[in-house]
Amino acid sequence: MFQNKYSNYKKYFWKRFIILFIPIFTIDVISEPYISNNPFFELEDYGAFIFFSLCYALVLGGISAFIVSFTWRLKLSKQ
């Protein structure tokens, strides 16, 4: 019984995480002026772009994972 719930959660999580994460990440990166208006004249500009992109990916990934996990818990509590 526990294994079945875990495998269902795993499928539920990864399917919805990608669907939620990619649009949020894309919209947030496009709207960030430090990333979208970076001139890329020096090596530091590339480093700043990578740093901000990774920070955004980490933070937005955590937020997306929390939302998906929370909706799974709500789904289980309604059953």
PDB file of N, CA, C and O in Angstrom:
ATOM      1  N   MET A   1       0.821  -1.189   0.000  1.00  0.00           N
ATOM      2  CA  MET A   1       0.000   0.000   0.000  1.00  0.00           C
ATOM      3  C   MET A   1       0.867   1.256   0.000  1.00  0.00           C
ATOM      4  O   MET A   1       0.612   2.196  -0.753  1.00  0.00           O
ATOM      5  N   PHE A   2       1.906   1.265   0.860  1.00  0.00           N
ATOM      6  CA  PHE A   2       2.788   2.433   0.934  1.00  0.00           C
ATOM      7  C   PHE A   2       3.551   2.624  -0.370  1.00  0.00           C
ATOM      8  O   PHE A   2       3.710   3.751  -0.839  1.00  0.00           O
ATOM      9  N   GLN A   3       4.021   1.532  -0.957  1.00  0.00           N
ATOM     10  CA  GLN A   3       4.778   1.620  -2.212  1.00  0.00           C
ATOM     11  C   GLN A   3       3.904   2.185  -3.330  1.00  0.00           C
ATOM     12  O   GLN A   3       4.387   2.964  -4.152  1.00  0.00           O
ATOM     13  N   ASN A   4       2.641   1.809  -3.373  1.00  0.00           N
ATOM     14  CA  ASN A   4       1.736   2.300  -4.402  1.00  0.00           C
ATOM     15  C   ASN A   4       1.525   3.807  -4.260  1.00  0.00           C
ATOM     16  O   ASN A   4       1.530   4.524  -5.261  1.00  0.00           O
ATOM     17  N   LYS A   5       1.338   4.300  -3.028  1.00  0.00           N
ATOM     18  CA  LYS A   5       1.165   5.734  -2.812  1.00  0.00           C
ATOM     19  C   LYS A   5       2.430   6.488  -3.192  1.00  0.00           C
ATOM     20  O   LYS A   5       2.359   7.574  -3.767  1.00  0.00           O
ATOM     21  N   TYR A   6       3.588   5.917  -2.874  1.00  0.00           N
ATOM     22  CA  TYR A   6       4.850   6.585  -3.196  1.00  0.00           C
ATOM     23  C   TYR A   6       5.052   6.678  -4.699  1.00  0.00           C
ATOM     24  O   TYR A   6       5.465   7.724  -5.199  1.00  0.00           O
ATOM     25  N   SER A   7       4.771   5.607  -5.429  1.00  0.00           N
ATOM     26  CA  SER A   7       4.952   5.645  -6.883  1.00  0.00           C
ATOM     27  C   SER A   7       3.942   6.581  -7.526  1.00  0.00           C
ATOM     28  O   SER A   7       4.258   7.252  -8.509  1.00  0.00           O
ATOM     29  N   ASN A   8       2.728   6.635  -6.982  1.00  0.00           N
ATOM     30  CA  ASN A   8       1.744   7.590  -7.492  1.00  0.00           C
ATOM     31  C   ASN A   8       2.204   9.017  -7.244  1.00  0.00           C
ATOM     32  O   ASN A   8       2.059   9.880  -8.109  1.00  0.00           O
ATOM     33  N   TYR A   9       2.758   9.264  -6.062  1.00  0.00           N
ATOM     34  CA  TYR A   9       3.249  10.604  -5.745  1.00  0.00           C
ATOM     35  C   TYR A   9       4.416  10.981  -6.652  1.00  0.00           C
ATOM     36  O   TYR A   9       4.510  12.122  -7.104  1.00  0.00           O
ATOM     37  N   LYS A  10       5.286  10.042  -6.914  1.00  0.00           N
ATOM     38  CA  LYS A  10       6.449  10.304  -7.765  1.00  0.00           C
ATOM     39  C   LYS A  10       6.003  10.706  -9.172  1.00  0.00           C
ATOM     40  O   LYS A  10       6.518  11.672  -9.734  1.00  0.00           O
ATOM     41  N   LYS A  11       5.060   9.977  -9.732  1.00  0.00           N
ATOM     42  CA  LYS A  11       4.525  10.331 -11.051  1.00  0.00           C
ATOM     43  C   LYS A  11       3.824  11.679 -11.000  1.00  0.00           C
ATOM     44  O   LYS A  11       4.029  12.524 -11.871  1.00  0.00           O
ATOM     45  N   TYR A  12       3.003  11.879  -9.987  1.00  0.00           N
ATOM     46  CA  TYR A  12       2.251  13.127  -9.819  1.00  0.00           C
ATOM     47  C   TYR A  12       3.207  14.308  -9.700  1.00  0.00           C
ATOM     48  O   TYR A  12       3.013  15.342 -10.338  1.00  0.00           O
ATOM     49  N   PHE A  13       4.243  14.143  -8.876  1.00  0.00           N
ATOM     50  CA  PHE A  13       5.177  15.237  -8.626  1.00  0.00           C
ATOM     51  C   PHE A  13       5.926  15.643  -9.886  1.00  0.00           C
ATOM     52  O   PHE A  13       5.926  16.818 -10.254  1.00  0.00           O
ATOM     53  N   TRP A  14       6.566  14.685 -10.553  1.00  0.00           N
ATOM     54  CA  TRP A  14       7.413  15.048 -11.695  1.00  0.00           C
ATOM     55  C   TRP A  14       6.606  15.551 -12.882  1.00  0.00           C
ATOM     56  O   TRP A  14       7.074  16.407 -13.632  1.00  0.00           O
ATOM     57  N   LYS A  15       5.419  15.034 -13.055  1.00  0.00           N
ATOM     58  CA  LYS A  15       4.579  15.513 -14.150  1.00  0.00           C
ATOM     59  C   LYS A  15       4.173  16.973 -13.913  1.00  0.00           C
ATOM     60  O   LYS A  15       4.274  17.799 -14.820  1.00  0.00           O
ATOM     61  N   ARG A  16       3.721  17.285 -12.714  1.00  0.00           N
ATOM     62  CA  ARG A  16       3.246  18.629 -12.429  1.00  0.00           C
ATOM     63  C   ARG A  16       4.369  19.611 -12.126  1.00  0.00           C
ATOM     64  O   ARG A  16       4.221  20.812 -12.351  1.00  0.00           O
ATOM     65  N   PHE A  17       5.477  19.115 -11.624  1.00  0.00           N
ATOM     66  CA  PHE A  17       6.605  20.008 -11.336  1.00  0.00           C
ATOM     67  C   PHE A  17       7.134  20.642 -12.622  1.00  0.00           C
ATOM     68  O   PHE A  17       7.356  21.852 -12.670  1.00  0.00           O
ATOM     69  N   ILE A  18       7.335  19.841 -13.652  1.00  0.00           N
ATOM     70  CA  ILE A  18       7.830  20.366 -14.932  1.00  0.00           C
ATOM     71  C   ILE A  18       6.818  21.331 -15.542  1.00  0.00           C
ATOM     72  O   ILE A  18       7.184  22.389 -16.054  1.00  0.00           O
ATOM     73  N   ILE A  19       5.540  20.956 -15.480  1.00  0.00           N
ATOM     74  CA  ILE A  19       4.495  21.818 -16.039  1.00  0.00           C
ATOM     75  C   ILE A  19       4.440  23.155 -15.307  1.00  0.00           C
ATOM     76  O   ILE A  19       4.154  24.181 -15.924  1.00  0.00           O
ATOM     77  N   LEU A  20       4.704  23.160 -14.021  1.00  0.00           N
ATOM     78  CA  LEU A  20       4.653  24.394 -13.228  1.00  0.00           C
ATOM     79  C   LEU A  20       5.967  25.168 -13.290  1.00  0.00           C
ATOM     80  O   LEU A  20       5.953  26.397 -13.362  1.00  0.00           O
ATOM     81  N   PHE A  21       7.095  24.472 -13.263  1.00  0.00           N
ATOM     82  CA  PHE A  21       8.399  25.129 -13.154  1.00  0.00           C
ATOM     83  C   PHE A  21       8.806  25.873 -14.426  1.00  0.00           C
ATOM     84  O   PHE A  21       9.262  27.014 -14.348  1.00  0.00           O
ATOM     85  N   ILE A  22       8.651  25.260 -15.569  1.00  0.00           N
ATOM     86  CA  ILE A  22       9.150  25.867 -16.814  1.00  0.00           C
ATOM     87  C   ILE A  22       8.480  27.203 -17.129  1.00  0.00           C
ATOM     88  O   ILE A  22       9.192  28.160 -17.432  1.00  0.00           O
ATOM     89  N   PRO A  23       7.146  27.322 -17.075  1.00  0.00           N
ATOM     90  CA  PRO A  23       6.558  28.647 -17.350  1.00  0.00           C
ATOM     91  C   PRO A  23       6.927  29.698 -16.314  1.00  0.00           C
ATOM     92  O   PRO A  23       7.195  30.846 -16.669  1.00  0.00           O
ATOM     93  N   ILE A  24       6.944  29.321 -15.032  1.00  0.00           N
ATOM     94  CA  ILE A  24       7.302  30.288 -13.993  1.00  0.00           C
ATOM     95  C   ILE A  24       8.740  30.757 -14.177  1.00  0.00           C
ATOM     96  O   ILE A  24       9.018  31.952 -14.077  1.00  0.00           O
ATOM     97  N   PHE A  25       9.652  29.836 -14.445  1.00  0.00           N
ATOM     98  CA  PHE A  25      11.053  30.193 -14.642  1.00  0.00           C
ATOM     99  C   PHE A  25      11.229  31.090 -15.859  1.00  0.00           C
ATOM    100  O   PHE A  25      11.962  32.078 -15.807  1.00  0.00           O
ATOM    101  N   THR A  26      10.561  30.749 -16.945  1.00  0.00           N
ATOM    102  CA  THR A  26      10.674  31.535 -18.178  1.00  0.00           C
ATOM    103  C   THR A  26      10.151  32.950 -17.990  1.00  0.00           C
ATOM    104  O   THR A  26      10.806  33.912 -18.392  1.00  0.00           O
ATOM    105  N   ILE A  27       8.991  33.083 -17.391  1.00  0.00           N
ATOM    106  CA  ILE A  27       8.411  34.413 -17.166  1.00  0.00           C
ATOM    107  C   ILE A  27       9.276  35.224 -16.220  1.00  0.00           C
ATOM    108  O   ILE A  27       9.473  36.419 -16.439  1.00  0.00           O
ATOM    109  N   ASP A  28       9.792  34.604 -15.181  1.00  0.00           N
ATOM    110  CA  ASP A  28      10.599  35.328 -14.206  1.00  0.00           C
ATOM    111  C   ASP A  28      11.939  35.764 -14.784  1.00  0.00           C
ATOM    112  O   ASP A  28      12.391  36.875 -14.509  1.00  0.00           O
ATOM    113  N   VAL A  29      12.574  34.928 -15.566  1.00  0.00           N
ATOM    114  CA  VAL A  29      13.863  35.292 -16.162  1.00  0.00           C
ATOM    115  C   VAL A  29      13.686  36.404 -17.199  1.00  0.00           C
ATOM    116  O   VAL A  29      14.501  37.324 -17.276  1.00  0.00           O
ATOM    117  N   ILE A  30      12.626  36.315 -17.987  1.00  0.00           N
ATOM    118  CA  ILE A  30      12.388  37.352 -18.990  1.00  0.00           C
ATOM    119  C   ILE A  30      12.091  38.699 -18.335  1.00  0.00           C
ATOM    120  O   ILE A  30      12.496  39.741 -18.850  1.00  0.00           O
ATOM    121  N   SER A  31      11.390  38.684 -17.208  1.00  0.00           N
ATOM    122  CA  SER A  31      11.012  39.943 -16.564  1.00  0.00           C
ATOM    123  C   SER A  31      12.126  40.532 -15.695  1.00  0.00           C
ATOM    124  O   SER A  31      12.009  41.672 -15.245  1.00  0.00           O
ATOM    125  N   GLU A  32      13.187  39.789 -15.456  1.00  0.00           N
ATOM    126  CA  GLU A  32      14.298  40.296 -14.633  1.00  0.00           C
ATOM    127  C   GLU A  32      15.226  41.128 -15.510  1.00  0.00           C
ATOM    128  O   GLU A  32      15.857  40.586 -16.417  1.00  0.00           O
ATOM    129  N   PRO A  33      15.323  42.447 -15.259  1.00  0.00           N
ATOM    130  CA  PRO A  33      16.142  43.287 -16.138  1.00  0.00           C
ATOM    131  C   PRO A  33      17.639  42.993 -16.041  1.00  0.00           C
ATOM    132  O   PRO A  33      18.365  43.190 -17.015  1.00  0.00           O
ATOM    133  N   TYR A  34      18.108  42.530 -14.894  1.00  0.00           N
ATOM    134  CA  TYR A  34      19.536  42.246 -14.763  1.00  0.00           C
ATOM    135  C   TYR A  34      19.956  41.086 -15.656  1.00  0.00           C
ATOM    136  O   TYR A  34      21.098  41.036 -16.115  1.00  0.00           O
ATOM    137  N   ILE A  35      19.049  40.165 -15.903  1.00  0.00           N
ATOM    138  CA  ILE A  35      19.357  39.025 -16.758  1.00  0.00           C
ATOM    139  C   ILE A  35      19.079  39.353 -18.220  1.00  0.00           C
ATOM    140  O   ILE A  35      19.910  39.075 -19.085  1.00  0.00           O
ATOM    141  N   SER A  36      17.923  39.939 -18.502  1.00  0.00           N
ATOM    142  CA  SER A  36      17.535  40.161 -19.898  1.00  0.00           C
ATOM    143  C   SER A  36      18.271  41.321 -20.558  1.00  0.00           C
ATOM    144  O   SER A  36      18.399  41.338 -21.782  1.00  0.00           O
ATOM    145  N   ASN A  37      18.760  42.297 -19.782  1.00  0.00           N
ATOM    146  CA  ASN A  37      19.461  43.447 -20.351  1.00  0.00           C
ATOM    147  C   ASN A  37      20.974  43.380 -20.136  1.00  0.00           C
ATOM    148  O   ASN A  37      21.651  44.408 -20.174  1.00  0.00           O
ATOM    149  N   ASN A  38      21.496  42.203 -19.915  1.00  0.00           N
ATOM    150  CA  ASN A  38      22.921  42.029 -19.682  1.00  0.00           C
ATOM    151  C   ASN A  38      23.668  42.172 -21.015  1.00  0.00           C
ATOM    152  O   ASN A  38      23.359  41.455 -21.966  1.00  0.00           O
ATOM    153  N   PRO A  39      24.648  43.089 -21.100  1.00  0.00           N
ATOM    154  CA  PRO A  39      25.318  43.312 -22.384  1.00  0.00           C
ATOM    155  C   PRO A  39      26.324  42.229 -22.778  1.00  0.00           C
ATOM    156  O   PRO A  39      26.662  42.126 -23.957  1.00  0.00           O
ATOM    157  N   PHE A  40      26.806  41.430 -21.851  1.00  0.00           N
ATOM    158  CA  PHE A  40      27.788  40.369 -22.110  1.00  0.00           C
ATOM    159  C   PHE A  40      29.067  40.910 -22.762  1.00  0.00           C
ATOM    160  O   PHE A  40      29.578  40.334 -23.723  1.00  0.00           O
ATOM    161  N   PHE A  41      29.565  42.009 -22.230  1.00  0.00           N
ATOM    162  CA  PHE A  41      30.813  42.568 -22.740  1.00  0.00           C
ATOM    163  C   PHE A  41      32.035  41.929 -22.083  1.00  0.00           C
ATOM    164  O   PHE A  41      33.077  41.783 -22.722  1.00  0.00           O
ATOM    165  N   GLU A  42      31.914  41.554 -20.826  1.00  0.00           N
ATOM    166  CA  GLU A  42      33.047  41.010 -20.087  1.00  0.00           C
ATOM    167  C   GLU A  42      32.707  39.617 -19.567  1.00  0.00           C
ATOM    168  O   GLU A  42      31.557  39.180 -19.598  1.00  0.00           O
ATOM    169  N   LEU A  43      33.740  38.939 -19.091  1.00  0.00           N
ATOM    170  CA  LEU A  43      33.550  37.610 -18.530  1.00  0.00           C
ATOM    171  C   LEU A  43      32.663  37.658 -17.288  1.00  0.00           C
ATOM    172  O   LEU A  43      31.918  36.716 -17.019  1.00  0.00           O
ATOM    173  N   GLU A  44      32.741  38.751 -16.534  1.00  0.00           N
ATOM    174  CA  GLU A  44      31.908  38.901 -15.342  1.00  0.00           C
ATOM    175  C   GLU A  44      30.426  38.915 -15.691  1.00  0.00           C
ATOM    176  O   GLU A  44      29.600  38.469 -14.895  1.00  0.00           O
ATOM    177  N   ASP A  45      30.081  39.419 -16.868  1.00  0.00           N
ATOM    178  CA  ASP A  45      28.685  39.440 -17.292  1.00  0.00           C
ATOM    179  C   ASP A  45      28.146  38.028 -17.489  1.00  0.00           C
ATOM    180  O   ASP A  45      26.997  37.745 -17.148  1.00  0.00           O
ATOM    181  N   TYR A  46      28.966  37.152 -18.033  1.00  0.00           N
ATOM    182  CA  TYR A  46      28.557  35.759 -18.196  1.00  0.00           C
ATOM    183  C   TYR A  46      28.397  35.080 -16.833  1.00  0.00           C
ATOM    184  O   TYR A  46      27.459  34.313 -16.616  1.00  0.00           O
ATOM    185  N   GLY A  47      29.310  35.369 -15.935  1.00  0.00           N
ATOM    186  CA  GLY A  47      29.225  34.811 -14.586  1.00  0.00           C
ATOM    187  C   GLY A  47      27.986  35.291 -13.853  1.00  0.00           C
ATOM    188  O   GLY A  47      27.329  34.513 -13.161  1.00  0.00           O
ATOM    189  N   ALA A  48      27.664  36.570 -14.004  1.00  0.00           N
ATOM    190  CA  ALA A  48      26.462  37.112 -13.368  1.00  0.00           C
ATOM    191  C   ALA A  48      25.206  36.465 -13.946  1.00  0.00           C
ATOM    192  O   ALA A  48      24.263  36.163 -13.215  1.00  0.00           O
ATOM    193  N   PHE A  49      25.202  36.256 -15.246  1.00  0.00           N
ATOM    194  CA  PHE A  49      24.054  35.607 -15.884  1.00  0.00           C
ATOM    195  C   PHE A  49      23.862  34.188 -15.355  1.00  0.00           C
ATOM    196  O   PHE A  49      22.748  33.786 -15.021  1.00  0.00           O
ATOM    197  N   ILE A  50      24.954  33.438 -15.282  1.00  0.00           N
ATOM    198  CA  ILE A  50      24.869  32.060 -14.783  1.00  0.00           C
ATOM    199  C   ILE A  50      24.466  32.043 -13.317  1.00  0.00           C
ATOM    200  O   ILE A  50      23.643  31.224 -12.908  1.00  0.00           O
ATOM    201  N   PHE A  51      25.043  32.948 -12.517  1.00  0.00           N
ATOM    202  CA  PHE A  51      24.718  33.015 -11.088  1.00  0.00           C
ATOM    203  C   PHE A  51      23.238  33.313 -10.877  1.00  0.00           C
ATOM    204  O   PHE A  51      22.569  32.611 -10.118  1.00  0.00           O
ATOM    205  N   PHE A  52      22.723  34.339 -11.535  1.00  0.00           N
ATOM    206  CA  PHE A  52      21.318  34.692 -11.360  1.00  0.00           C
ATOM    207  C   PHE A  52      20.400  33.604 -11.905  1.00  0.00           C
ATOM    208  O   PHE A  52      19.357  33.327 -11.313  1.00  0.00           O
ATOM    209  N   SER A  53      20.767  32.990 -13.012  1.00  0.00           N
ATOM    210  CA  SER A  53      19.940  31.918 -13.564  1.00  0.00           C
ATOM    211  C   SER A  53      19.876  30.725 -12.606  1.00  0.00           C
ATOM    212  O   SER A  53      18.806  30.155 -12.395  1.00  0.00           O
ATOM    213  N   LEU A  54      21.016  30.351 -12.029  1.00  0.00           N
ATOM    214  CA  LEU A  54      21.022  29.233 -11.081  1.00  0.00           C
ATOM    215  C   LEU A  54      20.272  29.570  -9.798  1.00  0.00           C
ATOM    216  O   LEU A  54      19.571  28.721  -9.246  1.00  0.00           O
ATOM    217  N   CYS A  55      20.415  30.798  -9.325  1.00  0.00           N
ATOM    218  CA  CYS A  55      19.666  31.213  -8.129  1.00  0.00           C
ATOM    219  C   CYS A  55      18.164  31.177  -8.400  1.00  0.00           C
ATOM    220  O   CYS A  55      17.388  30.685  -7.581  1.00  0.00           O
ATOM    221  N   TYR A  56      17.770  31.694  -9.535  1.00  0.00           N
ATOM    222  CA  TYR A  56      16.355  31.653  -9.895  1.00  0.00           C
ATOM    223  C   TYR A  56      15.872  30.220 -10.020  1.00  0.00           C
ATOM    224  O   TYR A  56      14.782  29.898  -9.548  1.00  0.00           O
ATOM    225  N   ALA A  57      16.656  29.354 -10.644  1.00  0.00           N
ATOM    226  CA  ALA A  57      16.257  27.962 -10.802  1.00  0.00           C
ATOM    227  C   ALA A  57      16.107  27.280  -9.444  1.00  0.00           C
ATOM    228  O   ALA A  57      15.162  26.520  -9.235  1.00  0.00           O
ATOM    229  N   LEU A  58      17.021  27.543  -8.533  1.00  0.00           N
ATOM    230  CA  LEU A  58      16.957  26.930  -7.203  1.00  0.00           C
ATOM    231  C   LEU A  58      15.749  27.414  -6.418  1.00  0.00           C
ATOM    232  O   LEU A  58      15.004  26.608  -5.862  1.00  0.00           O
ATOM    233  N   VAL A  59      15.555  28.716  -6.371  1.00  0.00           N
ATOM    234  CA  VAL A  59      14.448  29.279  -5.594  1.00  0.00           C
ATOM    235  C   VAL A  59      13.099  28.907  -6.216  1.00  0.00           C
ATOM    236  O   VAL A  59      12.191  28.472  -5.508  1.00  0.00           O
ATOM    237  N   LEU A  60      12.968  29.072  -7.506  1.00  0.00           N
ATOM    238  CA  LEU A  60      11.701  28.753  -8.154  1.00  0.00           C
ATOM    239  C   LEU A  60      11.435  27.254  -8.175  1.00  0.00           C
ATOM    240  O   LEU A  60      10.280  26.830  -8.153  1.00  0.00           O
ATOM    241  N   GLY A  61      12.494  26.448  -8.219  1.00  0.00           N
ATOM    242  CA  GLY A  61      12.317  25.006  -8.098  1.00  0.00           C
ATOM    243  C   GLY A  61      11.778  24.623  -6.736  1.00  0.00           C
ATOM    244  O   GLY A  61      10.914  23.752  -6.630  1.00  0.00           O
ATOM    245  N   GLY A  62      12.279  25.262  -5.698  1.00  0.00           N
ATOM    246  CA  GLY A  62      11.777  25.006  -4.347  1.00  0.00           C
ATOM    247  C   GLY A  62      10.333  25.437  -4.186  1.00  0.00           C
ATOM    248  O   GLY A  62       9.532  24.729  -3.577  1.00  0.00           O
ATOM    249  N   ILE A  63      10.002  26.595  -4.730  1.00  0.00           N
ATOM    250  CA  ILE A  63       8.620  27.073  -4.651  1.00  0.00           C
ATOM    251  C   ILE A  63       7.693  26.145  -5.428  1.00  0.00           C
ATOM    252  O   ILE A  63       6.608  25.810  -4.952  1.00  0.00           O
ATOM    253  N   SER A  64       8.109  25.733  -6.610  1.00  0.00           N
ATOM    254  CA  SER A  64       7.288  24.824  -7.419  1.00  0.00           C
ATOM    255  C   SER A  64       7.116  23.479  -6.718  1.00  0.00           C
ATOM    256  O   SER A  64       6.020  22.918  -6.715  1.00  0.00           O
ATOM    257  N   ALA A  65       8.184  22.962  -6.128  1.00  0.00           N
ATOM    258  CA  ALA A  65       8.100  21.688  -5.410  1.00  0.00           C
ATOM    259  C   ALA A  65       7.158  21.797  -4.218  1.00  0.00           C
ATOM    260  O   ALA A  65       6.398  20.870  -3.940  1.00  0.00           O
ATOM    261  N   PHE A  66       7.203  22.920  -3.516  1.00  0.00           N
ATOM    262  CA  PHE A  66       6.302  23.122  -2.380  1.00  0.00           C
ATOM    263  C   PHE A  66       4.847  23.143  -2.840  1.00  0.00           C
ATOM    264  O   PHE A  66       3.990  22.518  -2.216  1.00  0.00           O
ATOM    265  N   ILE A  67       4.565  23.853  -3.920  1.00  0.00           N
ATOM    266  CA  ILE A  67       3.191  23.941  -4.421  1.00  0.00           C
ATOM    267  C   ILE A  67       2.678  22.576  -4.847  1.00  0.00           C
ATOM    268  O   ILE A  67       1.549  22.208  -4.525  1.00  0.00           O
ATOM    269  N   VAL A  68       3.503  21.819  -5.573  1.00  0.00           N
ATOM    270  CA  VAL A  68       3.082  20.489  -6.027  1.00  0.00           C
ATOM    271  C   VAL A  68       2.883  19.554  -4.837  1.00  0.00           C
ATOM    272  O   VAL A  68       1.908  18.803  -4.804  1.00  0.00           O
ATOM    273  N   SER A  69       3.780  19.585  -3.871  1.00  0.00           N
ATOM    274  CA  SER A  69       3.644  18.731  -2.684  1.00  0.00           C
ATOM    275  C   SER A  69       2.406  19.113  -1.878  1.00  0.00           C
ATOM    276  O   SER A  69       1.708  18.248  -1.348  1.00  0.00           O
ATOM    277  N   PHE A  70       2.143  20.399  -1.790  1.00  0.00           N
ATOM    278  CA  PHE A  70       0.973  20.873  -1.046  1.00  0.00           C
ATOM    279  C   PHE A  70      -0.319  20.420  -1.729  1.00  0.00           C
ATOM    280  O   PHE A  70      -1.260  20.006  -1.051  1.00  0.00           O
ATOM    281  N   THR A  71      -0.375  20.492  -3.049  1.00  0.00           N
ATOM    282  CA  THR A  71      -1.574  20.033  -3.758  1.00  0.00           C
ATOM    283  C   THR A  71      -1.753  18.519  -3.622  1.00  0.00           C
ATOM    284  O   THR A  71      -2.883  18.032  -3.585  1.00  0.00           O
ATOM    285  N   TRP A  72      -0.643  17.768  -3.549  1.00  0.00           N
ATOM    286  CA  TRP A  72      -0.743  16.321  -3.323  1.00  0.00           C
ATOM    287  C   TRP A  72      -1.326  16.039  -1.947  1.00  0.00           C
ATOM    288  O   TRP A  72      -2.180  15.166  -1.790  1.00  0.00           O
ATOM    289  N   ARG A  73      -0.859  16.784  -0.955  1.00  0.00           N
ATOM    290  CA  ARG A  73      -1.398  16.594   0.408  1.00  0.00           C
ATOM    291  C   ARG A  73      -2.881  16.943   0.466  1.00  0.00           C
ATOM    292  O   ARG A  73      -3.653  16.257   1.135  1.00  0.00           O
ATOM    293  N   LEU A  74      -3.281  17.995  -0.223  1.00  0.00           N
ATOM    294  CA  LEU A  74      -4.702  18.363  -0.269  1.00  0.00           C
ATOM    295  C   LEU A  74      -5.512  17.282  -0.969  1.00  0.00           C
ATOM    296  O   LEU A  74      -6.630  16.973  -0.556  1.00  0.00           O
ATOM    297  N   LYS A  75      -4.958  16.714  -2.017  1.00  0.00           N
ATOM    298  CA  LYS A  75      -5.638  15.644  -2.735  1.00  0.00           C
ATOM    299  C   LYS A  75      -5.822  14.415  -1.836  1.00  0.00           C
ATOM    300  O   LYS A  75      -6.877  13.780  -1.855  1.00  0.00           O
ATOM    301  N   LEU A  76      -4.797  14.086  -1.055  1.00  0.00           N
ATOM    302  CA  LEU A  76      -4.890  12.935  -0.151  1.00  0.00           C
ATOM    303  C   LEU A  76      -5.873  13.185   0.989  1.00  0.00           C
ATOM    304  O   LEU A  76      -6.588  12.275   1.409  1.00  0.00           O
ATOM    305  N   SER A  77      -5.908  14.408   1.484  1.00  0.00           N
ATOM    306  CA  SER A  77      -6.801  14.693   2.610  1.00  0.00           C
ATOM    307  C   SER A  77      -8.265  14.703   2.187  1.00  0.00           C
ATOM    308  O   SER A  77      -9.143  14.503   3.026  1.00  0.00           O
ATOM    309  N   LYS A  78      -8.546  14.929   0.913  1.00  0.00           N
ATOM    310  CA  LYS A  78      -9.923  14.905   0.426  1.00  0.00           C
ATOM    311  C   LYS A  78     -10.421  13.483   0.217  1.00  0.00           C
ATOM    312  O   LYS A  78     -11.629  13.257   0.149  1.00  0.00           O
ATOM    313  N   GLN A  79      -9.518  12.532   0.114  1.00  0.00           N
ATOM    314  CA  GLN A  79      -9.933  11.134  -0.110  1.00  0.00           C
ATOM    315  C   GLN A  79     -10.390  10.481   1.144  1.00  0.00           C
ATOM    316  O   GLN A  79     -10.771   9.311   1.127  1.00  0.00           O
TER     317      GLN A  79
END
